[in-house]
Amino acid sequence: MGESRDPHEEDPIADRSATVEFAERSDGLQDRTDRVHAAGTPPVPGAPTHSFVIIDTDIGGDADDALAVTAAALSLPELALVITCDELAGQRARFARHLLDLLGRPDVPVIAGADLGNTRYFCVEDLVPDEIPDQPTDLTQTVARICAEATLPVRWVGMGPMSNLAQLLRDSPELVRKLEVTQMGGALNYRDPTRAEHNFRLDPDAARQAMTTVFEPQLVTSDVTFTEELAIDADSPLYRALAAPDAPPWAVLLRTHLDRWFDRFHRSTIQHDALTLSAAMELPFVGLTRTLISLDTDARTRADPDGTIVWMSARASYTAFLNWLTTTITGSDRGRELVESADRVALRVGDVFSVPIDDTLVGVGQIVASTENDDAQYLAIFDSVAADPSSIDVGDALSRRLIFLAESHVEPLREGRWTVVGHRPVAESMPLPAWAESHGPHDLVDVVDYSGRHRRPATESEAELLSGRTTYSASSFESALQVRHGLEPWSDFYADMMPDEERTTRRLFGTSFAPVAGTEIVFDDSPPGHHVWAYFTLTGQFGTEAERDLIFAAKDRADELARSAGVGDADGYEFGEGTAILFLYGPDAEALYAAVEPALRQVPLRPARVELSHGDGSPRTTVTL
């Protein structure tokens, strides 16, 4: 097999076909077949070729176990059994049963495994309804039955002490060749050299027995997993999705579990166990090296040329893994309950996201500021691409050149079409723009900062230098990236989306009025009040320069007419997808349209229409210009 195993060499299409074919040949597995068919082609390289998955977990303490079990339940139709270890009188098993039921996986049995008498690190004691019964304890019989059904190897994913595996091997040693074991545990360079790693330390005899009996197990060690790069805390995108208002019950349970862990033990949870699950699934996040080891009496692990052969973790792609975990939980069939509620999930200044370019590439952007009243956001796009959201290296992407910076809206993020992949502070050097804004009967011009909160009178040269505030559609950013990568022709329209160091808030105000990363964006989801929206057809995606000038002039004229009549004002415009839209608001849509109709009819772009809304839920009135 060579000195290292490369998970990139897997063929996900062939792997999926093998799983389906096995399920279709097996009695009683039609439900699993249907689940695999429904899942479609695997989106991530390395889909499993094995038959069943068994998880052995000390769930109910550190919340990383619960997140790993959730990811497995939502993504693996072949999940066949969950066993609990380091039990507390069956409480861990009852919690696992409750979580699986909420996740729609009543088909997955739970076995209450070995109780080692420990009481530390348990924080879900009152989260399980009384009606959830004690779970069975017939470990060996249940695993033997699963192995008997399987014609392919059964994956055993160990997330706690190895007591159950050792007991199984004592009771039925013939099962050793039926199992492929991936275990979270062990360390060659443990942070406390006086003792063994936690999972091995809790039952040293079991660890030694399993390591000397199982054929070439995979060890995902603490040397690789114990890092803040794997931490999930209350600011992480996954936690924020779980904490959404009206989140489904399973998400509420996970969030409550996380809150308990944060409150009682640590401000974050490190994803040791989900990373181990990904290695068992042969996903391309953990690099494994064939190594010879032995275990001391207390289960401390050391390299030993005469020892047992194991595949030991040597490295991991942490950012890509966390993106996969978040996407797996929020993007699965049941996870879409969260995505479908994305408009209720908090978005914050500093969130990093992916933008689709085509079927093979995504770009990387960041919410870098929000305007007054959160009515629009500034989006920065960096010169970085990736194959998919899960493979984005956030730190590297934000270090690349800034290529686009413009005001827009974040509907694609709220709708799940764009994906939040991380969160970072906004660079202090971000060149947020300043605008010119005219007001009053004499068309006095002010310089206005990016947020709209700060203004001062403009000098004559500044009034000539600055343009008016422009809001771009989300599709404009997708098109701009396509142009950047040679998929669409260049248009001068995109030049206005590029950062301009001469027209920044910092330069014109002497300060950046820096946005605070982490500030939550508050969306007003109430229906808009009375308004008039005018739609004009453009040439191409964004129109010619002459067409855009017509829209700019119409906005200024309509604003003047509406204000003079005291019936409202023109709020702005948007270009994209072959359409220009003028937005006008006031207390009475009919009176507003009567005032601005002359300015709108003067725009020669056709076809064109106007929509009048009265803000009461009644059908809109459409007028053809």
Secondary structure, DSSP 8 states (H G I E B T S, - for coil): --SEE-GGG--HHHHHHHHHHHHHHSTT-HHHHHHHHHH-S-SSS----SS-EEEEE-TTSSTHHHHHHHHHHHH-TTEEEEEE-S-STTHHHHHHHHHHHHTT-TTS-EEE-------SS---TTSS-TTS------HHHHHHHHHHH-SS-EEEEE-S-SHHHHHHHHH-GGGGGGEEEEEE---SS-SSTTS--HHHHHSHHHHHHHHHHSSS-EEE-HHHH-SGGGEE-TTSHHHHHHTSTT--HHHHHHHHHHHHHHHHT-SSEE-HHHHHHHHHTT-TTEEEEEEEEEE-TT--EEE-TTSEEEEEEEEE-HHHHHHHHHHHHHHSTTTHHHHTTGGGS-EETTEEEEEE-SSS-EEEEEEEEE-GGGS-EEEEEEEEEESSGGG--HHHHHTS-EEEEEEE--HHHHHTSSEEEEE----TT---B-EEEEETTTTEEEEE-TTSS-EEE--HHHHHH-----EE-HHHHHHHHHHHTTSS---GGGGGGS--GGGBHHHHHSS-----TT-EE----S---SEEEEEEE-STTT--HHHHHHHHHHHHHHHHHHHHHTS-EEEEEEEETTEEEEEEE-S-HHHHHHHHHHHHHT---SSEEEEEE-SSS---EEEE-
